Amino acid sequence: MNLEQHTTPETIKRIFDHYKAKRKNEHRPHLGGSQIGRDCSRALWYQFRWAWTPHFEGRMLRLFETGDREEDRVVKNLRDVGVTIWDRDPDTGKQVRFDACGGHFALSLDGVGEGFAESKEPHTLEFKTMNTKSFKALSAKGLEAVNPTYWAQCQVGMHLSGLKRCYFFAVCKETDAIYGERIKYDAALSMKLIARADSIVFSDLPPDRIASDPSSFACKFCPYWAVCWGCKIPEPSCRTCAHVTPERDGTWSCGKGWEADGLCDDHIYIPQIMPRGWEIIDASPDRVEYHDEEGEVVVNHKNSEELFDGRMQ
């Protein structure tokens, strides 16, 4: 039996490999406003501290690109019907960006629109794509009930921009149907979300886990599972170092006197982010000795990269 017709052709593999090759696995310098509505504060802290780099298959990266292209299409649709859209900062040529927490927390808007059929006042804009199942649920129940993370993103966007309405658009990827919802600003919720961002950004230690079981549904698909529940050591960087602190002015300070912009020999891991089951048996400002989950002695002293590489094998 010839199975060649049922396998992925080499040309398709090369397309997806190209997406992976061209992707820059760069961490955001800030905690993102698009994520602040997620349930787990610990995962957000890991993200902000660059503890782990999520990796995506080429197919998923192409799917992300599809969402980006749809944003441009919706902007054109709105302009075609007379809506004035500002989707780029004229000074930077990039999306309009607002921040809080000294710049450690930030959100980029998909745009600002004015002159809608329903209202002439300016609205922040958020665009998403969805599969049919999610789109049907959204159409039936509304954004707040179906996707609290997107709802929080809209609220933070209004809060930081000073606007009181958001127009949320979602496009169904299978049918091209468009859903639109005008959202009112909720000051209490927005301030609560900003306070949450502040507590995450300026916490020296990771917040509590959202669940008590590593097999919990809330945890099993998390991109930070390997460092939160698994045996992996977080990536070595200034942000995972016990000597480094995020400051209120948006900078990072180093207790060793270095510029907090790259890895140095003085890096020492924050003990509370080491693998679950590790026990501290001796510690000083520049050296921490652990028993790992198998009872072996592990010393962190001017060897963070070596420890990380050893756990990645």
ROPAKOL-865802 format. One record per residue (C-alpha): residue number from 1; residue in three letters; x negated, z negated, y. Coordinates in Angstrom, 1 decimal, decimal comma. Each point is the difference from the previous one (the first is absolute). Layout:
<nodes>
NODE   seq   type        u        w        v
NODE   NUM    ALA        X        Z        Y
...
</nodes>
This chain:
<nodes>
NODE   seq   type        u        w        v
NODE     1    MET      0,0      0,0      0,0
NODE     2    ASN     -1,4      1,0      3,4
NODE     3    LEU      0,2     -3,0      2,3
NODE     4    GLU     -1,8      1,5      2,9
NODE     5    GLN      3,2      0,9      1,7
NODE     6    HIS      0,9     -3,7      0,1
NODE     7    THR     -3,2     -1,3      1,6
NODE     8    THR     -0,9     -0,1      3,7
NODE     9    PRO     -1,8      3,2      0,9
NODE    10    GLU     -3,6     -0,4      1,2
NODE    11    THR      1,0      1,5      3,4
NODE    12    ILE      2,6     -2,7      0,6
NODE    13    LYS     -2,5     -2,7     -1,0
NODE    14    ARG     -2,4      1,5      2,6
NODE    15    ILE      2,7     -0,2      2,7
NODE    16    PHE      0,6     -3,7     -0,7
NODE    17    ASP     -3,7     -0,7     -0,3
NODE    18    HIS     -0,5      1,6      3,4
NODE    19    TYR      2,4     -2,5      1,5
NODE    20    LYS     -1,9     -2,9     -1,5
NODE    21    ALA     -3,3      1,4      1,1
NODE    22    LYS      1,0      0,5      3,7
NODE    23    ARG      1,7     -3,4      0,3
NODE    24    LYS     -2,0     -2,5      1,9
NODE    25    ASN      0,5     -3,4     -1,6
NODE    26    GLU     -0,2     -1,8      3,4
NODE    27    HIS      1,6     -3,3      0,6
NODE    28    ARG      2,2     -0,5      3,1
NODE    29    PRO     -1,7     -2,1      2,6
NODE    30    HIS      3,3     -1,8      0,6
NODE    31    LEU      2,9     -1,4     -1,9
NODE    32    GLY      2,7      2,7      0,1
NODE    33    GLY      3,4     -0,5      1,5
NODE    34    SER      1,5      2,3     -2,6
NODE    35    GLN     -1,0     -2,6     -2,6
NODE    36    ILE      1,0     -3,3      1,6
NODE    37    GLY      3,5      0,0     -1,6
NODE    38    ARG     -1,4     -0,1     -3,5
NODE    39    ASP      0,7     -3,1     -2,0
NODE    40    CYS     -3,5     -1,2     -0,9
NODE    41    SER     -2,1     -1,4      2,8
NODE    42    ARG     -3,0     -0,3     -2,4
NODE    43    ALA      0,0      3,7     -0,6
NODE    44    LEU      0,0      0,6      3,7
NODE    45    TRP     -2,9     -2,4      0,5
NODE    46    TYR     -2,0      1,8     -2,7
NODE    47    GLN      0,8      3,3      1,8
NODE    48    PHE     -1,1     -1,3      3,4
NODE    49    ARG     -3,2     -1,5     -1,6
NODE    50    TRP     -0,9      3,2     -1,8
NODE    51    ALA     -0,1     -1,8     -3,3
NODE    52    TRP      0,8      3,1     -2,0
NODE    53    THR      0,4      3,7      0,5
NODE    54    PRO      3,1      1,5     -1,6
NODE    55    HIS     -0,6      3,3     -1,7
NODE    56    PHE      2,6      2,8     -0,4
NODE    57    GLU      0,2      3,0     -2,2
NODE    58    GLY     -0,2      3,4      1,6
NODE    59    ARG      3,7      0,6     -0,6
NODE    60    MET      0,9     -3,1      2,0
NODE    61    LEU     -2,3      1,0      2,8
NODE    62    ARG      1,7      3,4      0,2
NODE    63    LEU      3,4     -1,8      0,0
NODE    64    PHE     -1,2     -2,1      3,0
NODE    65    GLU     -0,9      3,2      1,7
NODE    66    THR      3,5      1,3     -0,6
NODE    67    GLY      1,4     -3,0      1,8
NODE    68    ASP     -2,3      0,7      3,0
NODE    69    ARG      1,0      3,6      0,1
NODE    70    GLU      3,7     -1,0      0,0
NODE    71    GLU     -0,6     -2,1      3,1
NODE    72    ASP     -1,0      3,1      2,0
NODE    73    ARG      3,0      1,8     -1,3
NODE    74    VAL      2,4     -2,7      1,1
NODE    75    VAL     -1,6     -0,1      3,4
NODE    76    LYS      0,6      3,8      0,3
NODE    77    ASN      3,6     -0,4     -1,1
NODE    78    LEU      0,6     -2,6      2,7
NODE    79    ARG     -1,6      2,1      2,7
NODE    80    ASP      2,0      3,0     -1,1
NODE    81    VAL      3,2     -1,9      0,8
NODE    82    GLY     -1,1     -1,2      3,4
NODE    83    VAL     -1,7     -3,4     -0,7
NODE    84    THR     -3,1     -0,7      2,0
NODE    85    ILE     -2,7     -1,3     -2,4
NODE    86    TRP     -3,3     -1,7      0,8
NODE    87    ASP     -1,9     -0,1     -3,3
NODE    88    ARG     -3,6     -0,2      1,3
NODE    89    ASP     -1,9     -2,2      2,4
NODE    90    PRO     -1,2      2,5      2,7
NODE    91    ASP     -3,2     -2,0      0,4
NODE    92    THR     -1,0      0,0     -3,7
NODE    93    GLY      2,0      2,9     -1,5
NODE    94    LYS      1,0     -2,5     -2,8
NODE    95    GLN      3,2     -1,8     -0,7
NODE    96    VAL      1,1     -2,6      2,6
NODE    97    ARG     -1,4     -3,3     -1,0
NODE    98    PHE      0,8     -3,6      0,9
NODE    99    ASP     -1,7     -3,2     -1,0
NODE   100    ALA      0,2     -3,8     -0,1
NODE   101    CYS     -2,2     -2,9     -1,2
NODE   102    GLY     -2,7      1,3      2,3
NODE   103    GLY      0,0      3,4     -1,7
NODE   104    HIS     -0,2     -1,3     -3,6
NODE   105    PHE      3,6      1,0     -0,6
NODE   106    ALA      1,2      3,4      1,0
NODE   107    LEU      2,7      2,6     -0,5
NODE   108    SER      0,1      3,7      0,8
NODE   109    LEU      3,4      1,5      0,8
NODE   110    ASP      1,1      3,4     -1,5
NODE   111    GLY      1,1      0,6      3,6
NODE   112    VAL      2,4     -0,8      2,8
NODE   113    GLY      3,1      2,0      0,6
NODE   114    GLU      2,4      0,4      2,9
NODE   115    GLY      3,2      2,0      0,4
NODE   116    PHE      1,8     -0,4     -3,3
NODE   117    ALA      3,7      1,0     -0,4
NODE   118    GLU      0,9     -3,7     -0,6
NODE   119    SER     -2,0     -1,5      2,9
NODE   120    LYS     -2,2      1,0      2,9
NODE   121    GLU     -2,2     -3,1     -0,1
NODE   122    PRO     -3,5      0,3     -1,6
NODE   123    HIS     -0,4     -1,0     -3,7
NODE   124    THR     -3,1     -0,6     -2,1
NODE   125    LEU     -0,1      2,4     -2,9
NODE   126    GLU     -0,7     -0,5     -3,7
NODE   127    PHE      0,0      2,7     -2,6
NODE   128    LYS      0,0     -0,4     -3,8
NODE   129    THR      0,5      2,1     -3,1
NODE   130    MET      1,9     -1,3     -3,1
NODE   131    ASN      1,0      1,0     -3,4
NODE   132    THR      3,7      0,6     -0,7
NODE   133    LYS      0,6     -3,5     -1,5
NODE   134    SER     -1,4     -1,8      3,0
NODE   135    PHE      1,7      2,4      2,4
NODE   136    LYS      3,4     -0,6     -1,5
NODE   137    ALA     -0,5     -3,8      0,2
NODE   138    LEU     -1,1      0,3      3,6
NODE   139    SER      3,0      2,1      0,9
NODE   140    ALA      2,4     -2,5     -1,7
NODE   141    LYS     -1,5     -3,3      1,2
NODE   142    GLY     -2,2      0,7      3,1
NODE   143    LEU     -3,7     -0,6      0,6
NODE   144    GLU      0,0     -3,8      0,4
NODE   145    ALA      1,6     -0,6     -3,4
NODE   146    VAL     -1,9      2,7     -1,9
NODE   147    ASN     -3,6     -0,2      1,4
NODE   148    PRO     -0,9     -3,2      1,9
NODE   149    THR     -3,6      1,3      0,4
NODE   150    TYR      1,1      3,0      2,0
NODE   151    TRP      2,5     -2,1      1,9
NODE   152    ALA     -2,8     -2,4      1,0
NODE   153    GLN     -2,2      3,0      1,1
NODE   154    CYS      2,8      1,2      2,3
NODE   155    GLN      0,4     -3,4      1,5
NODE   156    VAL     -3,7     -0,5      0,6
NODE   157    GLY     -0,2      3,5      1,6
NODE   158    MET      2,8     -0,9      2,4
NODE   159    HIS     -1,5     -3,4      0,8
NODE   160    LEU     -3,5      1,3      0,7
NODE   161    SER      1,2      3,0      2,0
NODE   162    GLY      2,6     -1,9      2,1
NODE   163    LEU      2,8      2,3     -1,1
NODE   164    LYS      3,4     -1,3     -1,2
NODE   165    ARG      1,0      2,8     -2,5
NODE   166    CYS     -1,6      1,8     -2,8
NODE   167    TYR      1,3      3,2     -1,6
NODE   168    PHE     -0,9      0,0     -3,7
NODE   169    PHE      0,0      3,3     -1,9
NODE   170    ALA     -0,3      0,6     -3,7
NODE   171    VAL     -0,2      3,3     -1,8
NODE   172    CYS      0,9      0,4     -3,7
NODE   173    LYS     -2,8      1,8     -1,7
NODE   174    GLU      2,3      1,7     -2,6
NODE   175    THR      2,9      1,1      2,2
NODE   176    ASP     -1,4      0,1      3,6
NODE   177    ALA      2,9     -2,2      1,1
NODE   178    ILE     -0,8     -2,1      3,1
NODE   179    TYR      1,1     -3,5      0,6
NODE   180    GLY     -0,1     -1,6      3,5
NODE   181    GLU      0,6     -3,5      1,1
NODE   182    ARG     -0,2     -1,5      3,5
NODE   183    ILE     -1,4     -3,5     -0,3
NODE   184    LYS      0,4     -2,8      2,6
NODE   185    TYR     -2,9     -2,2      1,0
NODE   186    ASP      0,0     -3,4     -1,7
NODE   187    ALA     -2,2     -2,3      2,2
NODE   188    ALA      0,1     -3,0     -2,3
NODE   189    LEU     -1,1      2,1     -3,1
NODE   190    SER     -2,7      1,8      1,9
NODE   191    MET     -1,6     -3,1      1,3
NODE   192    LYS      0,2     -1,5     -3,5
NODE   193    LEU     -1,9      3,1     -1,3
NODE   194    ILE     -2,6     -0,2      2,7
NODE   195    ALA     -0,5     -3,7     -0,8
NODE   196    ARG     -0,4      0,9     -3,6
NODE   197    ALA     -2,6      2,6      0,9
NODE   198    ASP     -1,9     -2,6      2,1
NODE   199    SER      0,0     -2,5     -2,9
NODE   200    ILE     -1,4      2,6     -2,4
NODE   201    VAL     -2,6      1,4      2,3
NODE   202    PHE     -1,4     -3,4      1,1
NODE   203    SER      0,1     -1,7     -3,4
NODE   204    ASP     -3,4     -0,8     -1,4
NODE   205    LEU      1,4     -0,2     -3,5
NODE   206    PRO      2,4      2,3     -1,9
NODE   207    PRO      3,6     -1,1      0,1
NODE   208    ASP      1,8     -1,2     -3,2
NODE   209    ARG      0,9      2,5     -2,6
NODE   210    ILE      3,6      1,2      0,1
NODE   211    ALA      0,4     -0,8     -3,7
NODE   212    SER     -1,3     -2,4     -2,6
NODE   213    ASP     -0,4      2,6     -2,8
NODE   214    PRO     -2,3      3,0      0,1
NODE   215    SER      2,6      2,0     -2,0
NODE   216    SER      2,6     -0,5      2,7
NODE   217    PHE      1,7      3,1      1,2
NODE   218    ALA     -0,9     -0,9      3,6
NODE   219    CYS     -3,7      0,1     -1,0
NODE   220    LYS     -0,5      2,6     -2,8
NODE   221    PHE      0,0      3,1      2,2
NODE   222    CYS     -2,0     -1,6      2,9
NODE   223    PRO     -3,2      1,9      0,9
NODE   224    TYR     -1,8     -3,4      0,3
NODE   225    TRP      1,0     -1,3     -3,4
NODE   226    ALA     -3,6      0,4     -1,3
NODE   227    VAL     -1,4     -2,4      2,6
NODE   228    CYS      3,0     -2,3      0,2
NODE   229    TRP      0,8     -0,5     -3,7
NODE   230    GLY     -2,7      2,0     -1,8
NODE   231    CYS     -3,7     -0,5     -0,6
NODE   232    LYS     -1,3      2,2      2,8
NODE   233    ILE     -2,1     -1,3      2,9
NODE   234    PRO      1,1      1,2      3,4
NODE   235    GLU     -2,0      2,7      1,8
NODE   236    PRO     -3,0     -1,4      2,0
NODE   237    SER      0,4      0,5      3,7
NODE   238    CYS      0,0     -2,1      3,1
NODE   239    ARG      3,6     -0,7     -0,4
NODE   240    THR     -0,4     -1,6     -3,4
NODE   241    CYS     -2,9     -2,2      1,2
NODE   242    ALA      0,4     -3,7      0,6
NODE   243    HIS     -2,2      0,2      3,2
NODE   244    VAL      2,3      2,5      1,8
NODE   245    THR      3,1     -0,9      2,1
NODE   246    PRO      2,6      2,2      1,7
NODE   247    GLU      0,2     -0,9      3,7
NODE   248    ARG      3,0     -0,1      2,4
NODE   249    ASP     -1,5      2,8      2,1
NODE   250    GLY      0,1      2,5     -2,9
NODE   251    THR     -3,7     -0,4     -0,9
NODE   252    TRP     -1,7     -1,5     -3,1
NODE   253    SER     -2,7     -2,7      0,3
NODE   254    CYS     -2,7     -0,8     -2,4
NODE   255    GLY     -1,2     -3,6     -0,6
NODE   256    LYS     -3,5      1,3     -0,8
NODE   257    GLY     -0,3      1,8      3,3
NODE   258    TRP      0,3      3,6     -1,2
NODE   259    GLU      2,3      2,7      1,3
NODE   260    ALA      3,0     -0,1     -2,3
NODE   261    ASP      0,0      3,7     -0,7
NODE   262    GLY     -1,7      0,5     -3,3
NODE   263    LEU     -1,2     -1,7     -3,2
NODE   264    CYS     -3,1     -2,2      0,2
NODE   265    ASP     -2,1     -2,1     -2,4
NODE   266    ASP      1,6     -3,2      1,4
NODE   267    HIS      3,4      1,0     -1,4
NODE   268    ILE      1,6     -2,7     -2,0
NODE   269    TYR      3,5      0,4     -1,4
NODE   270    ILE      2,8     -2,2      1,2
NODE   271    PRO      0,3     -2,2     -3,1
NODE   272    GLN      3,8      0,1     -0,2
NODE   273    ILE      0,0      3,8     -0,6
NODE   274    MET     -2,2     -0,1     -3,0
NODE   275    PRO      1,7      0,8     -3,4
NODE   276    ARG      2,7     -2,3     -1,3
NODE   277    GLY     -1,5     -2,6     -2,3
NODE   278    TRP     -3,3     -0,3      1,8
NODE   279    GLU     -0,9     -3,6      0,8
NODE   280    ILE     -2,4     -1,1      2,8
NODE   281    ILE     -2,6     -2,3     -1,5
NODE   282    ASP     -2,4     -0,1      3,0
NODE   283    ALA      0,1      1,3      3,6
NODE   284    SER     -1,9      0,2      3,2
NODE   285    PRO      0,4      2,2      3,1
NODE   286    ASP     -2,1      2,8     -1,5
NODE   287    ARG      0,4     -0,5     -3,8
NODE   288    VAL      2,9     -0,6     -2,3
NODE   289    GLU     -0,3     -0,6     -3,7
NODE   290    TYR      3,0      0,6     -2,3
NODE   291    HIS      1,1     -0,3     -3,6
NODE   292    ASP      1,8      3,3     -0,8
NODE   293    GLU      3,0      0,3     -2,3
NODE   294    GLU     -2,3      0,1     -3,0
NODE   295    GLY     -2,0     -3,1      1,1
NODE   296    GLU     -3,1      2,0      1,0
NODE   297    VAL     -1,8     -1,1      3,2
NODE   298    VAL      0,2      2,5      2,8
NODE   299    VAL     -1,9     -0,5      3,3
NODE   300    ASN      0,9      1,8      3,2
NODE   301    HIS     -3,1      0,0      2,3
NODE   302    LYS     -1,2      3,2      1,7
NODE   303    ASN      1,4      2,0     -3,0
NODE   304    SER      3,6      0,9      0,8
NODE   305    GLU     -0,5      3,7     -0,6
NODE   306    GLU     -1,6     -0,7     -3,4
NODE   307    LEU      2,9     -2,3     -1,0
NODE   308    PHE      2,6      2,6      1,1
NODE   309    ASP     -1,8      2,8     -1,9
NODE   310    GLY     -0,3     -2,1     -3,1
NODE   311    ARG      3,8     -0,6     -0,1
NODE   312    MET      0,7      3,7      0,6
NODE   313    GLN     -1,8      1,1     -3,2
</nodes>
